[in-house]
Amino acid sequence: MIYTVTMNPALEFVSEVTDFKFDKNNISDFDLMLPAGKGINVSRILKQLGLPTVATGFAGGFTGEFVEDWLRREDIKSEFVRIDDNTRINIKITGTTKTVIESKGPSISHQELQELLYYLSRVKEGDTVFLSTAFPRNITETVIERMIAICKANKAQFVLDIDEYYLEKFADEGSLLENISVKCLEHLFKTKINSESDLLKWKNEISNLNSKFVVVPFVENKVYLFQKDSTYAFEIDEIANQKRDFVIDSIIAGFIATFIRTSDYEKSFKMANACAQASLKTKDLPKKFQIDDCLKNINIVKID
């Protein structure tokens, strides 16, 4: 089973406005409400690829019910811990520019946190757990430490999506896959990375991180996969800012879905490519037929 943990999900309201102006009454061209959160996105793609998945985390109020109801309609098992506070609402105004309003989110009680950790204690050998360092305002990184410890104790593998503030703390924990941004690497190596050549100077250091695979997205419109003996890359069309999270989460889901089935990292990276390309062709996450269509025309390159 693949468990995804979203500790700070959201009801995301997206409004597309062609010529948005501040201090004016703007009429939208298109509106969309979605469940948001990295783990939720990963579960939704996994479901499209036919993998069993359980989405967990914290959910509260009518906004939390919206998130859980959406997942149930997509036949995704939802096992969120119900909390007293409301799940947050994020507002995205897109068009020629992007404006985002992210609410501060809920406060999680000690009892609610313990309930989630107890729920995760069920994971076992053969399971995979997706963890992200996006958590509510009153939770610290120690919760990730405890979740990783649960995975290790129960011999479950885990996938990490880490931001720059926690990379040094968690990069060597022994994950199956880590998604690490350029900004994170710059912070870790105290350097600037503006090109492929800048990135590949650190190839050995990235490959030697204690993770089976490391994905680094968006250097010169390429996504890179590092593992002990080789490095691969694929090109991706220029990404609008509002699609970056969808693309990254699609890459993670596509890779782990295929690797769990096949143990073939080249096939897995090709599926990651297909999922990324498909995510650019829809306002929401892609469906299976869109991913399959993109899979016919993808190409990954091995970098010596």
MORA-V886203 format. One record per backbone hydrogen bond with DSSP energy under -0.5 kcal/mol. CO is the residue of the C=O (numbers start at 0). NH is the residue of the N-H. E is the energy in kcal/mol with one decimal. If there is no record, write none. Layout:
CO_NH_E / CO_NH_E
//
This chain:
0_2_-0.6 / 0_127_-2.3 / 1_53_-2.4 / 2_129_-3.1 / 3_5_-0.6 / 3_55_-3.0 / 4_6_-0.6 / 5_8_-0.5 / 5_57_-1.3 / 8_87_-0.7 / 9_11_-0.7 / 9_35_-3.1 / 10_12_-0.6 / 10_89_-2.1 / 11_13_-0.7 / 11_33_-2.4 / 12_14_-0.5 / 12_91_-2.8 / 13_31_-2.3 / 14_16_-0.6 / 14_93_-2.3 / 15_28_-3.7 / 15_29_-1.1 / 16_19_-0.7 / 16_95_-0.5 / 17_95_-0.6 / 20_23_-1.0 / 23_25_-0.9 / 25_27_-0.5 / 29_15_-3.3 / 31_13_-3.5 / 33_11_-3.3 / 35_9_-2.0 / 36_40_-2.7 / 37_41_-2.4 / 38_42_-2.6 / 39_43_-2.3 / 40_44_-2.0 / 41_45_-2.6 / 42_46_-2.3 / 43_47_-1.4 / 44_48_-1.7 / 45_50_-2.6 / 46_49_-1.4 / 51_1_-1.2 / 52_76_-0.9 / 53_3_-2.6 / 53_55_-0.5 / 54_78_-3.0 / 55_5_-2.7 / 56_80_-2.9 / 57_8_-0.5 / 58_82_-1.9 / 59_63_-1.7 / 59_86_-2.7 / 60_64_-1.9 / 61_65_-1.9 / 62_66_-1.8 / 63_67_-2.4 / 64_68_-3.0 / 65_69_-2.2 / 66_70_-1.9 / 67_71_-2.3 / 68_72_-2.2 / 69_73_-1.3 / 70_75_-2.7 / 71_74_-1.9 / 74_76_-0.5 / 76_54_-2.7 / 76_78_-0.5 / 79_81_-0.5 / 80_58_-2.3 / 87_10_-2.3 / 88_102_-0.8 / 89_12_-3.0 / 90_100_-2.9 / 91_14_-3.1 / 91_93_-0.6 / 92_98_-2.5 / 93_16_-3.3 / 98_92_-3.2 / 99_101_-0.5 / 100_90_-2.7 / 100_102_-0.6 / 108_112_-2.3 / 109_113_-2.4 / 110_114_-1.9 / 111_115_-1.7 / 112_116_-2.3 / 113_117_-2.5 / 114_118_-2.2 / 115_119_-2.2 / 116_120_-0.9 / 117_120_-0.6 / 118_121_-1.5 / 119_122_-2.0 / 123_126_-2.5 / 126_156_-2.0 / 127_2_-3.0 / 128_130_-0.5 / 128_158_-2.8 / 129_4_-2.1 / 130_160_-1.9 / 132_134_-0.9 / 133_6_-0.5 / 135_138_-1.8 / 139_142_-1.7 / 140_143_-0.8 / 140_144_-1.6 / 141_145_-2.2 / 142_146_-2.1 / 143_147_-2.8 / 144_148_-2.3 / 145_149_-1.9 / 146_150_-2.2 / 147_151_-2.7 / 148_152_-2.6 / 149_153_-2.0 / 150_155_-2.7 / 151_154_-1.1 / 154_125_-0.7 / 156_128_-2.0 / 157_175_-2.9 / 157_176_-0.7 / 158_130_-2.9 / 159_161_-0.5 / 159_178_-2.5 / 160_132_-1.9 / 161_180_-0.5 / 162_165_-1.7 / 162_166_-0.7 / 165_169_-2.0 / 166_170_-2.6 / 169_172_-1.5 / 174_211_-2.4 / 175_212_-1.1 / 176_159_-2.6 / 177_179_-0.7 / 177_214_-3.0 / 178_161_-1.4 / 180_184_-2.0 / 181_185_-2.7 / 182_186_-1.9 / 183_187_-2.5 / 184_188_-3.0 / 185_189_-1.0 / 185_190_-1.4 / 191_193_-0.6 / 194_198_-2.0 / 195_199_-2.9 / 196_200_-1.0 / 198_201_-1.9 / 199_202_-1.5 / 201_205_-2.6 / 202_206_-2.8 / 203_207_-1.7 / 205_208_-1.4 / 208_210_-2.9 / 209_173_-1.3 / 209_174_-0.6 / 212_177_-1.9 / 213_225_-3.0 / 214_179_-2.8 / 214_216_-0.5 / 215_223_-2.7 / 217_219_-0.5 / 218_221_-0.6 / 220_235_-2.6 / 221_217_-0.6 / 221_218_-2.1 / 222_233_-1.9 / 223_215_-2.5 / 224_231_-2.4 / 225_213_-2.3 / 226_229_-0.5 / 229_226_-2.0 / 230_302_-3.4 / 231_224_-2.7 / 232_300_-3.1 / 233_222_-2.5 / 237_239_-0.5 / 239_242_-2.2 / 239_243_-0.5 / 240_243_-1.2 / 242_246_-2.5 / 243_247_-2.6 / 244_248_-2.7 / 245_249_-2.2 / 246_250_-2.2 / 247_251_-2.2 / 248_252_-2.4 / 249_253_-2.7 / 250_254_-2.3 / 251_255_-2.5 / 252_256_-2.4 / 253_257_-1.5 / 254_258_-2.7 / 255_259_-2.3 / 256_260_-1.0 / 257_261_-2.6 / 258_262_-2.4 / 262_264_-0.7 / 263_267_-2.0 / 264_268_-2.1 / 265_269_-2.0 / 266_270_-2.1 / 267_271_-2.1 / 268_272_-2.1 / 269_273_-2.4 / 270_274_-2.7 / 271_275_-2.2 / 272_276_-2.7 / 273_277_-2.5 / 274_278_-1.9 / 275_279_-0.7 / 276_279_-0.9 / 277_280_-1.6 / 278_281_-0.7 / 286_290_-2.0 / 287_291_-2.8 / 288_292_-1.8 / 289_293_-1.8 / 290_294_-2.0 / 291_295_-0.7 / 292_295_-0.7 / 293_296_-1.6 / 294_297_-0.7 / 300_232_-2.1 / 301_303_-0.6 / 302_230_-0.7
//
